[in-house]
Amino acid sequence: MEYSNLRDEIAAIRQKLKSSEKYKYSTVHDELEALRQVIDSGSGGGGGAGLESITYAELKAKRDNGELTPGGQYRITDYVCTTTQAESRAVSNPFDIIVFADDESTLNENARAYRRHAEPTVAYDGELVVGEPGNMPFIYTQLDGVELPTLPSITVTYDGAEYILPKIITYGTVGYGYYIEAEDTPDFTIAPIFVDCHGSVMTPIDSTGTHALKIEIVADHYGFCSLEAWELKYCIDNDTDRFKWADTENGKGVIYYMKDDRNNECSYDFKQIQFKRYPITGVDMYTTLEHGDSIISIDEENPIWCYTFSAVKVTYNQDEEIAEMLDSSVLMDEENGFIAYDNKINRYIGYQNFESGSGSSCIYLNNIVFVDEPDRLDNSGHSNTFGDGCSNNTFGPRCISNTFGDGCSNNTFGPRCISNTFGDGCSNNTLGTRCSSNTFGDGCYSITLGDYCSSNSLGNDCYNIEIESGSFSKPKQHYHVLNGVEGELLTLRITGTNGNAFETYVGKDSSGELKTWVPADLVSE
């Protein structure tokens, strides 16, 4: 199979994933398995040699010495993600990378991902003593000292029968964590066995007595992902002239484009790179250090680390609340399917070393983050699109279908901001809860929309403007701020009727005086 044909098959599978009901994963399982076999057999490399497993250092030495096999494909088995850019870090959610050789000394930078399988760990091997049930249709037993990872691959052997878990993963109240359901038994009242992440076992009402139980786990960050459908661009060189976050000491190449099976795409490895966020004082929102310094007060002592697409899982140890940041781009929800999908963040080109007189441009990490609220993992953020050069933006839960032009930076959004459109160069703007269908022209900055502001428009080059908060039933809406309106020494605060159904315009008259008017009121009988 030619390399181009293989990429076509991958694209077709991604489309099936997207179009299947509720973005369900299981509908194309057989096709993905077949494609995996093609990759394993080495027949997808464009007519060259088969797939060769190799370390990063060995492959780089082959490239440097002109010893690659033209048309051959190489599976890098020890790739790790690293970053040196400020306010970022890399965590370990490893996978392998498959690259192709164009000739003896050139690796094609179009690459693929491949799941890295770890050896299983035995979490429990012994007897399960099931007591009498209470008033529930199942019996709940706690295994002492058993803590399972949040996204495991689990094999449970129960009375000699083997079950592969998870098939479905759902956020529930049982143990304040995930419970994992057996493959073909989504109703836990009849499932043969359930194990949640805190080592709690649930068995049906007729299971009293002593049972043999063995639990083996493989910590798999990508349990619900189809890595065969990912598209990557990978440079084997840790080139700081091209990539601001490249690590010349510990790096093993740089992923500078990633498109996953849920149609999320960024110019970096967003499965492993995290960004720092700071709580906004007095508000249940987070922002970047840059935005916090400009217009709002932040708590710099208690930052959190977030994935580009994040979800917070909260557990409790007695009275202590413990928050864990999850990667929502790899999670599944039983009711809604994919959680984060159809987001596109174009690359951010920045400039470095101008002070030395030999400045150059390179790709920076965007530092854009979507943070879902605790205990809710449904549709955390999807269908958002960013132009080139956007950076340092933060979004609350369920921000959907927002569109940004080029160079939009340092913006902070509250929950449920939907279908807002920004032109180029919009920065330092803050939107409260449920702001939707607002339009910003080019060069708008330091604009604040309070809660429930909707269907407002701002022209080009507007700044230092605030539209007051409304209410859910009476949002502040239908205000049109004309080009160039600005608050000079003080912020211009637009106040008016909640829920007004008429069009209100804000702009300067011919004498330069700021006016607010309703055009229909000027029409004479």
C-alpha positions in Angstrom: 0.0 0.0 0.0 1.4 3.4 -1.0 2.0 6.0 1.8 -0.5 8.4 0.1 -3.2 5.7 0.0 -2.6 4.8 3.7 -3.1 8.5 4.6 -6.4 8.4 2.5 -7.6 5.4 4.5 -6.7 7.2 7.8 -8.7 10.3 6.6 -11.7 8.1 5.7 -11.6 6.4 9.1 -11.5 9.8 10.8 -14.6 10.9 8.8 -16.4 7.8 9.9 -15.5 8.5 13.5 -16.9 12.0 13.2 -20.1 11.1 11.3 -21.1 8.1 13.4 -23.9 8.7 15.9 -22.7 10.8 18.9 -19.1 10.5 17.7 -19.0 6.9 18.9 -15.6 5.1 18.8 -16.6 1.5 18.5 -18.3 1.7 15.0 -15.0 1.5 13.1 -13.1 -0.8 15.5 -12.7 -3.6 12.9 -11.3 -1.2 10.2 -8.8 0.2 12.7 -7.6 -3.2 13.6 -7.1 -4.1 9.9 -5.2 -0.8 9.4 -3.0 -1.6 12.4 -2.1 -4.9 10.9 -1.1 -3.2 7.7 1.2 -0.9 9.6 2.6 -3.8 11.7 3.4 -5.8 8.5 5.4 -3.0 7.1 3.3 -2.8 3.9 2.4 0.9 4.3 5.8 2.4 3.6 5.6 3.1 -0.1 7.3 0.0 -1.4 10.4 0.2 0.8 11.5 -2.1 3.6 9.2 -3.1 6.4 8.7 -1.4 9.7 11.9 -1.2 11.8 11.7 -0.5 15.6 14.5 1.8 16.6 15.6 4.2 19.3 15.8 7.9 18.7 19.6 8.0 19.0 20.0 5.0 16.6 17.7 6.6 14.0 19.4 10.0 14.2 22.8 8.3 13.7 21.5 6.5 10.6 20.2 9.8 9.2 23.4 11.7 10.0 25.6 8.9 8.4 23.4 8.5 5.3 22.4 5.0 6.2 18.6 5.2 5.9 16.8 2.7 3.7 14.9 4.8 1.0 11.2 4.2 1.3 11.7 2.4 4.7 9.7 3.2 7.7 11.0 3.5 11.3 9.2 3.2 14.5 10.8 5.4 17.2 10.2 3.4 20.4 11.5 5.9 23.0 10.1 9.3 21.9 9.4 11.6 24.8 7.9 15.1 24.7 9.9 17.9 26.2 9.6 21.7 26.3 11.8 24.6 27.5 9.3 27.4 26.8 8.3 29.5 29.9 4.9 28.7 31.6 4.9 25.2 29.9 5.9 21.7 30.9 5.7 18.2 29.4 4.1 15.2 31.1 4.7 11.6 30.2 1.8 10.1 28.2 4.1 8.4 25.7 3.4 6.9 22.3 5.7 5.8 19.4 6.3 7.7 16.2 6.5 6.2 12.7 8.6 8.1 10.1 9.5 7.4 6.5 12.9 7.8 4.8 12.8 9.8 1.5 16.4 8.8 0.8 19.6 7.7 2.6 19.9 10.9 4.7 16.4 12.5 4.7 13.4 11.7 6.9 10.0 12.8 5.7 8.5 15.0 8.4 5.0 13.7 7.8 4.6 11.1 10.5 2.2 8.8 12.3 1.5 7.8 15.9 1.5 4.3 17.3 0.3 3.1 20.7 3.1 2.1 23.0 2.2 -1.0 25.1 3.4 -1.3 28.6 3.7 -4.4 30.7 0.7 -5.1 32.9 0.9 -4.7 36.7 -1.0 -6.9 39.0 -3.1 -4.7 41.2 -4.9 -7.5 43.1 -4.7 -11.3 43.1 -6.6 -13.2 45.7 -10.1 -13.8 47.0 -13.1 -11.5 46.9 -15.4 -12.1 49.8 -18.9 -10.7 49.0 -21.1 -10.1 51.9 -24.9 -9.7 52.2 -26.4 -6.9 50.1 -28.1 -3.9 51.5 -30.9 -2.1 49.8 -29.1 -1.7 46.5 -29.4 -4.0 43.5 -25.6 -4.6 43.7 -23.0 -5.3 46.4 -20.2 -2.9 47.0 -16.9 -4.2 48.3 -13.7 -2.1 48.9 -10.3 -3.7 48.2 -7.8 -2.4 50.7 -4.9 -0.5 49.2 -6.0 -0.7 45.6 -5.8 2.5 43.6 -6.2 2.3 39.8 -5.2 5.0 37.3 -7.8 7.2 35.8 -7.5 5.9 32.3 -6.4 2.3 32.7 -6.6 -0.7 30.5 -7.8 -3.4 33.0 -8.1 -7.1 32.7 -10.2 -8.7 35.4 -10.3 -12.4 35.9 -13.4 -13.3 38.0 -14.1 -16.9 38.8 -12.0 -18.0 35.9 -13.7 -15.8 33.3 -11.7 -12.9 31.8 -13.1 -9.4 31.2 -11.3 -6.6 29.4 -12.1 -3.2 30.8 -12.9 -0.5 30.0 -15.3 -0.5 27.1 -17.4 2.4 28.4 -16.2 4.9 30.9 -18.7 7.2 32.7 -18.2 9.9 35.3 -20.4 9.0 38.3 -20.8 9.7 41.9 -19.6 6.2 43.0 -16.4 6.9 45.0 -16.2 10.4 43.4 -14.5 8.9 40.4 -14.9 6.8 37.3 -16.5 3.5 37.4 -15.6 1.0 34.6 -18.2 -1.1 33.0 -17.7 -4.6 31.5 -17.7 -4.6 27.7 -21.2 -5.8 26.8 -23.0 -5.0 30.0 -23.7 -1.3 30.3 -26.2 -1.8 33.1 -24.3 -2.3 36.3 -27.2 -4.1 37.9 -26.6 -7.1 35.7 -22.9 -6.8 34.9 -20.7 -9.6 36.2 -18.2 -7.2 37.9 -17.2 -3.5 38.1 -14.1 -1.9 39.4 -13.7 1.8 39.9 -10.6 3.9 40.2 -10.5 3.7 44.0 -10.4 -0.1 44.1 -14.1 -0.6 44.8 -15.7 -3.7 43.3 -19.4 -3.9 42.5 -21.0 -7.3 42.0 -24.7 -8.2 41.4 -27.0 -9.2 44.2 -26.7 -12.9 43.6 -22.9 -13.0 44.1 -22.6 -13.5 47.8 -19.8 -15.8 48.9 -16.1 -16.2 48.0 -14.7 -15.6 44.5 -11.3 -15.7 42.8 -10.3 -12.2 41.6 -7.3 -11.0 39.8 -6.9 -7.4 38.5 -4.1 -6.5 36.0 -3.7 -2.9 34.8 -1.9 -1.1 32.1 -1.9 2.7 32.5 -3.0 3.7 29.1 -3.6 7.4 28.6 -5.0 6.7 25.1 -7.5 4.0 26.0 -10.3 5.4 23.8 -8.1 6.9 21.1 -7.4 5.6 17.6 -3.8 6.6 17.2 -3.7 5.1 13.7 -5.9 8.0 12.6 -3.6 10.7 13.9 -1.6 12.9 11.6 1.8 14.3 12.8 4.6 16.5 11.6 7.8 15.5 13.3 11.3 16.9 13.1 14.1 14.6 14.4 16.3 17.6 15.2 15.8 19.7 18.4 16.1 22.9 16.3 15.7 26.0 18.5 15.8 28.2 15.4 12.5 26.5 14.2 10.8 25.7 17.5 10.9 27.9 20.6 10.3 25.0 23.0 12.9 22.6 21.5 15.1 21.0 24.1 18.7 20.6 22.9 19.8 18.6 26.0 17.0 16.1 26.6 14.8 16.3 23.5 14.1 13.4 21.1 12.7 15.5 18.3 9.8 17.9 18.0 6.2 17.3 17.0 5.1 20.6 15.5 1.7 19.5 14.1 -0.8 17.1 15.6 -4.3 16.2 14.4 -6.0 13.6 16.4 -8.9 11.2 15.8 -11.4 13.7 17.2 -10.4 16.4 14.6 -8.5 18.5 17.1 -5.4 20.1 15.6 -2.5 22.2 17.1 1.0 23.0 16.2 2.5 20.9 19.0 2.0 17.7 21.0 -1.1 18.7 22.9 -1.4 15.3 24.5 1.6 15.9 26.6 2.4 19.6 26.9 0.6 21.5 29.7 0.4 25.3 30.4 0.3 27.1 33.7 -2.9 28.9 34.7 -3.7 31.2 37.7 -7.0 31.5 39.6 -8.7 34.9 39.1 -9.3 36.4 42.5 -12.9 36.1 43.6 -14.1 34.4 40.4 -14.2 30.7 39.5 -12.1 31.2 36.4 -8.4 30.9 35.4 -6.2 33.0 33.2 -2.6 33.4 32.0 0.1 35.4 33.8 0.2 37.9 30.9 -3.5 38.7 31.0 -3.5 38.7 34.8 -0.9 41.4 34.9 -2.8 43.6 32.5 -6.4 44.0 33.8 -7.3 41.5 36.6 -6.1 40.3 39.9 -4.8 36.8 40.1 -3.4 34.3 42.7 0.2 33.7 41.6 0.9 31.4 44.5 -1.5 28.6 43.6 -1.3 28.0 39.8 -2.6 24.8 38.1 -1.2 22.9 35.1 -3.6 22.4 32.3 -3.7 20.5 29.0 -4.9 22.4 25.9 -8.2 20.6 26.4 -8.6 20.0 30.1 -11.2 18.6 32.5 -11.0 18.8 36.3 -11.7 15.7 38.3 -12.3 16.4 42.0 -11.9 13.8 44.7 -12.1 14.2 48.4 -9.8 12.9 51.2 -11.9 13.5 54.3 -12.4 17.3 54.2 -9.6 18.0 51.7 -10.6 18.6 48.1 -8.1 17.2 45.6 -8.3 18.4 42.0 -6.7 16.4 39.1 -6.4 17.8 35.6 -7.4 15.3 32.9 -6.8 15.5 29.2 -10.4 15.8 27.8 -9.1 15.2 24.2 -8.7 11.5 25.1 -11.9 11.0 27.2 -15.2 9.5 26.2 -18.6 10.2 27.6 -21.3 7.4 27.5 -24.1 9.8 26.5 -22.2 12.3 24.3 -19.3 10.4 22.9 -16.3 12.6 22.3 -15.8 15.5 24.7 -13.3 17.8 23.0 -13.4 17.7 19.2 -13.3 19.8 16.0 -10.9 22.5 17.5 -8.3 24.1 15.3 -5.4 26.2 16.7 -3.1 27.4 14.0 0.6 28.0 14.7 2.0 31.0 16.5 5.0 32.5 14.9 7.1 34.7 17.3 10.4 36.5 17.1 13.6 35.9 19.1 17.1 37.4 19.6 16.2 40.9 18.2 18.4 42.4 21.0 21.4 40.7 19.5 20.8 42.3 16.1 20.3 38.8 14.5 16.7 38.2 15.2 14.7 35.4 13.6 11.2 34.0 13.6 10.2 30.6 14.9 7.2 28.6 16.1 6.1 29.1 19.7 3.6 27.1 21.8 0.3 28.9 21.6 -0.5 28.6 25.4 -4.3 28.2 24.7 -6.3 26.3 27.3 -9.9 25.1 27.6 -10.8 24.2 31.2 -14.0 22.2 31.9 -15.7 22.6 35.3 -15.4 20.0 38.0 -17.6 16.9 37.8 -18.9 17.7 34.3 -17.2 16.1 31.3 -19.8 16.5 28.6 -18.8 18.5 25.6 -16.0 20.6 27.3 -15.1 22.5 24.2 -15.5 22.0 20.5 -15.7 23.6 17.0 -13.4 26.5 18.0 -11.0 27.9 15.3 -8.0 30.1 15.8 -6.0 32.0 13.1 -2.2 32.3 13.0 -0.4 33.9 15.9 -3.0 33.4 18.6 -1.7 32.8 22.1 -2.3 33.0 25.9 -6.1 32.5 25.7 -8.1 30.7 28.4 -11.6 29.3 28.1 -14.1 28.1 30.7 -16.4 25.1 30.4 -18.3 24.3 27.2 -17.1 27.2 25.1 -18.2 26.2 21.6 -18.0 27.5 18.0 -15.9 30.6 18.6 -13.8 31.9 15.7 -10.7 34.0 16.0 -8.7 35.8 13.4 -4.9 36.2 13.4 -3.0 37.5 16.4 -5.7 37.2 19.1 -4.0 36.9 22.5 -4.4 37.2 26.2 -8.2 36.8 26.2 -10.2 35.1 29.0 -13.6 33.5 28.7 -16.1 32.3 31.3 -18.3 29.3 30.9 -20.6 28.7 27.9 -19.3 31.4 25.6 -20.7 30.3 22.3 -20.5 31.4 18.6 -18.5 34.6 19.2 -16.4 36.0 16.3 -13.2 38.0 16.6 -11.3 39.8 13.8 -7.5 40.0 13.7 -5.4 41.4 16.6 -8.1 41.2 19.3 -6.4 41.0 22.7 -6.8 41.5 26.5 -10.6 41.0 26.3 -12.7 39.3 29.0 -16.1 37.6 28.5 -18.2 36.6 31.4 -20.6 33.6 31.7 -22.8 32.7 28.7 -21.7 35.4 26.3 -22.8 34.3 22.8 -23.1 35.5 19.2 -21.0 38.6 19.8 -18.9 40.0 16.9 -15.6 41.9 17.3 -13.8 43.7 14.5 -10.1 44.0 14.0 -7.9 45.4 16.7 -10.4 45.3 19.6 -8.7 45.2 23.0 -9.5 45.6 26.7 -13.2 44.9 26.0 -15.2 43.5 28.9 -18.5 41.8 28.4 -20.4 41.0 31.6 -22.5 37.8 32.1 -25.2 37.0 29.6 -24.1 39.5 27.0 -25.3 38.3 23.5 -25.7 39.5 20.0 -23.6 42.6 20.4 -21.1 43.9 17.8 -18.0 46.1 18.1 -16.3 47.7 15.1 -12.6 47.9 14.4 -10.1 49.4 16.8 -12.4 49.7 19.8 -10.9 49.5 23.2 -11.4 50.1 27.0 -15.1 49.4 26.7 -17.3 47.5 29.1 -20.9 46.2 28.5 -22.5 45.6 31.9 -23.8 42.2 33.0 -27.3 41.1 32.3 -29.3 38.1 33.5 -30.0 34.8 32.0 -33.6 35.8 31.2 -32.6 39.4 30.2 -29.2 39.5 28.6 -27.5 42.7 27.5 -27.9 42.5 23.7 -28.2 44.4 20.4 -25.5 47.0 21.2 -23.5 48.1 18.1 -20.3 49.9 18.9 -19.0 51.7 15.8 -15.4 51.8 14.6 -12.9 53.5 16.8 -14.9 54.0 19.9 -12.6 54.2 22.9 -12.6 54.8 26.6 -9.7 57.2 27.2 -8.6 57.7 30.8 -11.5 55.6 32.1 -13.2 52.6 30.7 -16.3 53.5 28.7 -19.2 51.6 30.5 -22.2 50.9 28.4 -25.3 50.6 30.5 -28.9 50.2 29.3 -31.9 48.0 29.2 -31.7 44.3 29.9 -33.0 42.2 27.1 -33.7 45.1 24.8 -35.1 43.9 21.5 -34.1 47.1 19.7 -30.8 48.1 18.1 -28.7 50.5 20.1 -25.7 52.2 18.5 -22.7 53.8 20.2 -20.4 56.1 18.3 -19.1 59.6 17.8 -21.1 62.3 15.9 -19.6 64.7 13.5 -18.3 67.0 16.3 -16.5 64.0 17.9 -18.9 63.7 20.8 -19.8 60.2 22.0 -23.5 59.4 21.5 -25.9 56.5 22.1 -29.0 56.3 20.0 -31.7 54.0 18.6 -32.0 54.7 14.8 -35.7 53.9 14.7 -36.4 56.7 17.2 -35.0 59.2 14.7 -37.6 58.3 12.1 -40.3 60.9 11.8 -43.9 60.0 11.2 
